Amino acid sequence: RHAAHQGQGRNRRPALYCLLLVCDSMAFVWRSIRNAGGVKSAFKTLLKLGDIRVGTLVGTDSFGNKYYENNEYFFGRNRWVFYANKDDNASNIPPEWHHWIHYIGDHTPIQQPPVPRKFLMPHEPNPTGTSKEYVPYSTTRPKVVSWEPPKVTASD
């Protein structure tokens, strides 16, 4: 009878651990949804990125992009950006934030502002695919002359 009583105690502990794990997981899910801005916003983020992340807002750049960090995630996945416009293009990140988001440095431009230099131009995103894109033209003569069909006149 004593052995049977010990066996029941061992079976209850995994159930308790599973219950605590489920409760912790559900709390994390609700925290993620709340931080994403509600159920609708969290669902849109889930469809767009395939992930809902929770982190602290580290800063915002001049374009309105928001930068987040959560050191509980794996290294290389613990810093991310939410772009201000719908074009999720990495060229929208200015150089000072590029330094931080790619782990070149540990300090954000807010903690350690970049040194202003006279020769630096303001950052512009890559215009490829827009009306401002660069289209090269040829400066060499063609090697082959294209054929032009003879013109038909009314007397022929």
CORVEN-V37530 format. One record per run of one state. SS is the DSSP state (helix for helix, strand for strand, loop for the rest). FROM is the first residue (numbers start at 1). LEN is the number of residues. If there is no record, write none. Layout:
ss=SS from=FROM len=LEN
ss=SS from=FROM len=LEN
This chain:
ss=loop from=1 len=1
ss=helix from=2 len=35
ss=loop from=37 len=2
ss=helix from=39 len=11
ss=loop from=50 len=6
ss=strand from=56 len=5
ss=loop from=61 len=5
ss=strand from=66 len=4
ss=loop from=70 len=9
ss=strand from=79 len=4
ss=loop from=83 len=7
ss=helix from=90 len=3
ss=loop from=93 len=2
ss=helix from=95 len=7
ss=loop from=102 len=55
